[in-house]
Amino acid sequence: MATQPAGTDSVRERCRECGRETSHRVRVEIRTESEAAENAQFSREPYRVSTCTECGTESVTRMNNA
């Protein structure tokens, strides 16, 4: 489980590439999933994007799996 150290803007979690627990920058992005322009406004979903500060590996997880 990810934990947030006091006084920083990073989260410590396991990195698949490094193979250990490292600091990550975490943000939420709204991404458009549809390629068709007429449906794009209805296909936006939140994604959690985590970037390892050690190796730069980015992990993306869709947050709304409805």
Secondary structure, DSSP 8 states (H G I E B T S, - for coil): --B--TT-S-EEEE-TTTSSEEEEEEEEEEEE--SSGGGGGG-EEEEEEEEETTT--EEEEES---
